[in-house]
Structure formats: structure tokens, C-alpha cells
Amino acid sequence: MSYNHIRGDCVYKENTVYIVGNSKTNSENAITDIYKSFYIGFVVDTENDKIIDLSCSSTIRTTEEFIQSLFIGEKMDIYNIILEKNIKKRYHGSSQRAIIVAYKDALKKYNEIKEKYFN
């Protein structure tokens, strides 16, 4: 395992990276009022490309926890169309599209970082 998790305090090992993917949300979304954009911060283990933790700019605790359940344990090395379909099937909040765009943005950044620093 790439981290130790004790009551919300994480200590991430050196083989992990933190990447933020961002996107816009619709104007009626509370996230837009508060944050102006939607962000997902991913912690990824570079040895196996697995997402081990994440947080996002949500306004409801359950939203963040649900988004965590969609991504944690998934791989971040290539675009996962099944993951996108799962988001569309299971997440029916107004940020659905923003989640997908933030994921794609983070994936692009992850691959650039991995190529530059970990290959």
C-alpha cells in the first residue's frame, strides 16, 4: 500500500503524486458560487497508477464521499471509458459533466508528470 491512513491524517509515500483536475460547472451549481470551478485532487501511486485518495470542491459531504467511491482503486494511466459510463450511470448531480472533464484534465497532467519524472 502506498500510504498510511489514520483518522483522516494521511502520510503519502514518495512514489505518490498529487494532481488536480479542474473544470467548469453550470451557473446554477452551488460549487460555481463558492469555488468558481470544480476541482478534483487525486493522489496516485506511480508504481501501479492506482488512485489511492482524492478530494473535490463539493458543497455536500456525501458528494465527495460518493465521488471517492467512484475513483479510489481505479487506474490513472489511460482513459477509462467504463469509469465514465459508471459516472453517467451512478452520479446524477449537476456536476456530472464537470467530474468527467476534471478526470480527463487530471489524467492528461498525470501522464505528463509520470513521463517527465517517473520514466
Helices and strands as residue ranges (DSSP letters): E 3-6, E 9-12, E 16-23, H 30-35, E 38-45, E 50-56, H 61-71, H 81-90, H 96-117
